[in-house]
Amino acid sequence: MFLDLFFGLREAGVPVGLQEWQGLMTALEKSLHGQSLTRFYYLARACLVKSESFFDAYDRVFAKVFHGVEGALDVTEELLEWLRDPKNRAELTPEQREMLERLSRDELMRRFLETLEKQDGRHDGGGRWIGTGGHSPYGHGGEHPTGIRVGGQGRNRSAMKVWEQRRFRDYRTDATLDLRQWKVALRRLRHLTRDGVASELDLDETIDETCRNAGEIELVFRPPRRNNVRLLLLMDVGGTMDPYFEPMSRLVTALREEHGLRELRAYYFHNCIYDRVYRNAYLLREESVPTAELFRTLDERWKVMIVGDAAMHPAELLEPNGNIDPREETPTPGIRWLMRILEHFERVVWLNPDQPASWSSTHTTRVVEKLFPMFHLSVDGLSEAVAALVGARKAA
């Protein structure tokens, strides 16, 4: 398997020599990888890759070689069975909530893995073990300002990480209920220009030129008028977006049927945009595209519509390795990726399905609202968002 990694990197154009490979073998002999696939990934990259420009090639080869290999420690089915039948939880007073310890991402993960190794029974309503209905940082159905949700449903939007396979559904593209109103709202998403081959007869100019030529017919052609709007659609999916599946599906259907658009590209993300976006909501990891690739292939004239509730744990937006899925962490904070989108594209809007009155109650929503023009995911809100994308800029 290790030789497959070596030769795979060479075939992918990554300049790996015997000296780098021997360094990796020495590091493995000293157990610097810590018996962890994730730590081995970073160790091998540090030893074998000399430039950040080869990181993408390294990721592709690593994923191919180690596909299906799971980490040394994982949540057992027995533990998940304990968590499927939660007990009633006791409500904490505001004073008790303030006394709960707030943990950093690294400390939270370290304690979680230690607890996972030691736990040998079911626990409910406590503050130490992985269980339900308590104030432990691990489990579900309880309260903690910085925790890992294991099983169960999210309720308070406060989990820093979620330890489960992330599986979501693509938004439908064949919705018909109340679709006409959405299509009407999108009709303004048009910017007609003339470019390309001059193949359309310009009757007025033909008459003028014929008159100038004393009656000798002079045919004048011009490029046809067509919509020049290219739209990049980025959609939050899963978790707190599940209640909005129907309106999201109507939006996607209306955009897919808006044949006047010159081009439409749609990608998914979960909670916040990080270093990868996804073509398919169900197979997130398998159908990914580097976010940096969007900046390379799409110029600043593309319009960008981001749709999501912007509600998440503050660490997901503001801290390195903040991705709620610990298997998909990235050292660049989510807010930095949002700012890069704002810096690269000329026109960006954010559609939020939550009611506007609730936006100020969530810290991350307030932060995102300061970055992007935010509109409600409704027919009126969509009309306003479209006007912001294609309308005239306000004077500075």
Steps between C-alpha positions, in 0.01 A plus 500: 500500500783741587674429169172571321506843663859560391453400137157661484650834600775464240243424230294803606801725449589554865883509521560236769852361532655219701629747758149624580365145503772385740413791727137382510607142579716627787208704636275193488760292686491760776116485505468870428171429322341402835309198362260740330416518130442875527837560664667273243342711224660819637829327583533356148411833342761680712768247402417451132352822365739790452256762373138595569439488125508118522249472789206425269689224318607355834139498625378318189766231522459458877121462466545240225761293687331506840137493386293297746763504775340626819666665796630290787227625733134536413160510665379143552155375410446411866551862604267622226236254624520653851448846348191402296279492812562831681370570849323818605746776573503740791492867405798704619469841658676796332755496783574133440542558128753776568703261714543246218855481372563635151751285316721569202472279195823311576417445866146391414622239250771374736256449787240343272742235371622427854141463623413279204780261591399477868121487477349156560134571577200718440471845660211749508470839662863530607786736440794274415423205272353471150127494564166675469315777678785632712762771492788285372682635193431169323171338396171667418179635648677703768667837539861607459646813336775303320422137432505206260159367400500121466176366354165669552368815339646848524277741693690798639751557214779498758701186410862573412536159330267221388634144516296318238494426130375814329230400252268753339251519210533694176235770469238398245504653154144402401292684760183661364308634803484883483783487249363770273555773760863398540551508124348846480740620771793361303407665172698806597810284513573599145755732345456504125814581297615454144812293448622219283449453123302769314220277371185705563375747236491857632205636303533865607871518414440316174244766396736783602794352310284434194388866500860617530586281198230666288274199503764229460417239762758469779418224752618566857522218753556508873551242779172376654394626840530239774516478875861533609444413868704213641384390845688306770256348751641381837249317724512398864351153546415274795462568872312822566424532127286184496174688588552714189531214252185598307573873445860414413379246244267759346790744469729244337223388263425858396868570435544179301202596284617858453633428152597861446805464723817469301643253752408362843731310736366363827692357796419391855664570834406428861468789748794696358717503188850361552771379261262273304146522364297207370308412184289239677344540845483128578857408408672808635855369516488313171361792297714789618657798323773718655355840581818658365415340165192724480720807528729367229230405248231764565579866446373789708198560271323186622206575731502304827192395698569332836203338675515393865388592851855602605427348844780289644740476792728810496807274471372370165512849355784668686760241601750279313390135465147617575316262265228322698611167348838413662587293191480805273697762693697777332745743663345800322200642694166504320475878523820530300347299215189719509717810480688355203170452319406858577840627380504299176147552365340837427143407600416262787173464696393273785148352528397393851195271551464597869265784581685837499386571856713208621823592320627722781461221757784290353856628521620341176199629306580853619860461381397369156237773464775760541697340214226441242174665400255257664144438380220273615438181300155600377358630174544863610845435644607323182383795292710735714801269478475481121478878480819523707677255266416669169393853594709814485755550774432765760728798496773483762 
